Amino acid sequence: MLSGKVIMITGCSSGIGAAAARLFAAEGAAVVLVARRADRLHSLAAEITGAGGRAAVSAGDVVREEDVERAVAVATERFGGLDGAFNNAGWATAGSTLHETDSAVFDRVMSVNVRGLWNCLRHQIPAMLASGRGGSVVNTSSVAGLLATGATAPYVAAKHAVLGLTKAAASEYGQRGIRVNALVVGSTRTELMDEMLTNTPSLEGSFVDRSVQKRMADPAEIAQAAAWLCSDRSSFVTGAPVPVDGGWTAA
């Protein structure tokens, strides 16, 4: 489904991003792995290449524009261009109301989830335009991007912003061959989720109950949706918030 494509994946040292890297590579894409934990990226790249896939590592933080610029350059230099991106890096907290949330938390949540995505789009899109092949960008939002879910107010605001950037970019570049969509992700068993549940165990029951399937997603389930959006099979889908939430937003 992704044969011959070059796709940059952020936040792929664990969870959804790592699952996406494995899946995309198995479907024939060359993947550029981006996250802060270089050791994990090199381990993942070795796993992918050992299975016959193609992977390159560009360790860095999406908050740092120069790190994002370098990752896009790696895609171009190693694999000849950039056809897609899965902008999955994010950070969240839980358990405190708005007036009890420290401003430093607000700044960090907005920096990673919004400024990080901004940095990615600003460098990924020019690379796709330069190739003349167009491309597909998938951004990770959340049910918190549509609803007040009980997550902290900064996270709700940030994931709403992800949808706004997604729609704006889709509108601006649709006639130039670039599609931009967002995954509206429900509760998923990731490392970050496990950390939040360790700190606030009472959240687990709420997360499970809000899914009509009464469970959390496996990261691989989210990766499958991202793969479809990055592929040509979704060629008439752009500017869309695509729910992958176990029915949370339907209930």
C-alpha positions in Angstrom: 0.0 0.0 0.0 3.0 2.4 0.6 5.5 0.8 -1.8 8.0 3.4 -3.0 7.0 6.2 -0.7 9.3 8.1 1.6 7.5 8.9 4.9 8.8 10.9 7.9 7.4 9.8 11.3 7.7 11.9 14.5 7.3 10.6 18.0 8.3 7.1 16.9 10.5 6.0 19.8 7.4 4.2 21.3 3.7 3.7 21.1 1.7 4.8 18.0 4.8 6.2 16.2 6.8 3.0 16.6 3.9 0.9 15.5 3.5 3.1 12.4 7.2 2.8 11.5 7.0 -1.0 11.6 3.8 -1.0 9.5 4.8 1.6 7.0 8.2 -0.2 6.4 6.4 -3.5 6.0 4.2 -2.0 3.4 7.2 -0.8 1.4 7.8 2.7 2.5 11.2 4.1 3.4 10.8 5.7 6.8 12.6 8.5 8.5 12.4 8.1 12.2 12.3 11.2 14.4 12.1 11.4 18.2 14.3 12.5 21.1 15.5 9.1 22.3 18.2 8.2 19.8 18.9 4.8 21.3 15.4 3.7 20.7 15.3 5.0 17.2 18.5 3.1 16.3 17.1 -0.1 17.8 13.9 0.4 15.8 15.8 1.1 12.6 17.9 -2.0 13.1 14.7 -4.0 13.5 13.2 -2.6 10.3 16.3 -3.0 8.2 16.8 -6.5 9.6 13.4 -7.4 8.3 14.3 -6.1 4.8 12.9 -2.6 5.1 14.4 0.8 4.7 14.8 3.2 7.6 16.9 6.3 8.5 17.3 7.9 11.9 17.2 11.6 12.6 17.1 12.1 16.4 15.7 15.4 17.6 12.9 17.4 19.2 10.1 18.7 17.0 10.1 21.8 19.1 13.5 22.7 17.7 13.0 23.9 14.1 16.6 23.0 13.1 15.9 19.4 14.2 12.9 19.2 12.0 14.7 20.8 9.1 17.5 18.2 9.4 15.0 15.3 9.4 13.5 16.5 6.2 17.0 16.8 4.7 17.7 13.2 5.7 14.6 12.1 3.7 15.8 14.0 0.7 19.4 13.0 0.9 18.9 9.3 1.8 15.8 8.5 -0.1 15.4 11.1 -2.8 12.5 13.2 -1.5 9.5 13.2 0.8 6.1 11.7 -0.1 4.4 11.7 3.3 4.6 12.5 7.0 2.9 11.2 10.1 3.3 14.0 12.6 2.6 12.0 15.8 4.8 13.6 18.4 2.9 14.9 21.4 2.8 15.4 25.1 0.0 15.4 27.6 -0.8 15.7 31.3 -3.9 14.9 33.2 -5.6 15.3 36.6 -5.6 19.1 37.2 -8.3 21.7 36.5 -7.5 24.8 34.5 -6.8 27.1 37.5 -4.6 24.5 39.1 -2.5 23.9 36.0 0.9 25.6 36.1 1.7 28.0 33.2 4.8 26.0 32.5 2.6 23.0 31.7 0.5 25.1 29.3 3.7 26.2 27.6 5.1 22.7 27.3 1.8 21.2 26.0 1.4 23.9 23.4 5.1 23.8 22.4 5.2 20.1 21.6 1.7 19.6 20.2 1.2 22.9 18.3 4.6 24.5 17.7 6.1 21.1 17.0 3.5 20.5 14.3 4.0 24.0 12.9 7.7 23.3 12.5 7.0 20.0 10.8 4.5 21.4 8.3 6.7 24.4 7.5 9.5 22.1 6.3 7.7 19.0 5.1 5.4 20.9 2.7 8.2 22.6 0.8 10.0 19.3 0.3 6.8 17.8 -1.1 6.2 20.7 -3.4 9.8 20.6 -4.6 9.5 16.9 -5.6 6.5 17.6 -7.9 4.9 14.3 -6.6 2.6 15.9 -4.1 2.2 14.1 -0.8 0.1 13.2 2.2 0.4 14.5 5.7 -1.3 12.9 8.7 -1.4 14.7 12.0 -2.2 13.1 15.4 -5.1 15.0 17.1 -7.4 13.5 19.7 -10.9 13.2 20.8 -9.8 16.1 23.0 -9.6 18.1 19.7 -13.4 17.8 19.4 -14.6 17.5 22.9 -13.9 18.5 26.5 -12.8 15.1 27.5 -11.5 15.6 31.0 -8.0 16.0 29.8 -6.2 19.2 31.0 -7.4 22.4 29.4 -4.0 23.0 27.6 -4.2 19.6 26.0 -7.7 20.2 24.8 -6.7 23.5 23.4 -3.6 22.1 21.7 -5.5 19.3 20.0 -8.1 21.7 18.8 -5.3 23.7 17.3 -3.9 20.6 15.5 -7.3 20.3 13.7 -7.2 24.0 12.8 -3.7 23.7 11.3 -4.7 20.5 9.5 -7.7 22.2 7.8 -5.8 25.3 7.0 -3.0 23.4 5.3 -5.4 21.1 3.4 -7.1 24.2 2.0 -3.9 26.0 1.0 -2.2 23.0 -0.7 -5.1 20.9 -2.0 -4.7 22.2 -5.6 -0.9 21.6 -5.4 -1.2 17.8 -4.8 -0.8 17.7 -1.0 -3.4 16.2 1.2 -3.5 16.9 5.0 -5.6 15.0 7.4 -5.8 14.4 11.2 -6.5 11.3 13.2 -8.9 11.9 16.1 -7.5 9.3 18.4 -9.2 7.8 21.4 -7.6 6.3 24.4 -4.6 4.1 23.3 -2.3 1.9 25.3 0.9 3.8 24.9 3.8 4.5 27.2 2.5 8.0 27.8 -0.9 6.7 28.6 0.5 4.2 31.1 2.5 7.0 32.7 -0.6 9.1 33.1 -2.6 6.2 34.5 0.1 5.4 37.0 -0.1 9.0 38.3 -3.9 9.2 38.1 -5.4 5.6 38.2 -9.0 6.8 38.4 -8.8 7.9 34.8 -8.7 4.4 33.4 -12.3 3.6 34.0 -13.4 6.8 32.4 -11.3 6.3 29.3 -12.6 2.7 28.9 -16.2 3.6 29.5 -16.3 6.4 26.9 -15.5 3.9 24.1 -18.5 2.1 22.9 -16.2 -0.9 22.5 -15.3 -0.6 26.2 -11.6 -0.9 25.7 -8.5 1.1 24.7 -6.9 0.9 21.3 -3.7 -0.9 20.6 -1.1 1.4 18.9 -1.1 -0.8 15.8 -4.8 0.0 15.3 -4.0 3.7 15.1 -1.1 3.0 12.8 -3.4 1.2 10.3 -5.5 4.3 9.9 -2.4 6.5 9.4 -1.2 4.1 6.8 -4.4 4.4 4.8 -4.3 8.2 4.9 -0.7 8.2 3.8 -1.5 5.9 0.9 -3.1 6.6 -2.5 -6.2 4.7 -1.4 -7.4 7.8 0.4 -6.8 10.1 -2.6 -10.1 12.0 -2.2 -9.7 12.6 1.6 -8.2 15.8 2.8 -8.9 18.3 5.5 -10.6 15.6 7.5 -10.6 14.8 11.2 -10.8 11.0 11.0 -12.0 9.4 14.2 -10.1 6.3 15.3 -11.6 6.3 18.8 -13.6 3.2 19.4 -16.9 5.1 19.0 -16.1 7.7 21.7 -17.2 10.7 19.5 -20.3 8.8 18.2 -21.7 8.1 21.7 
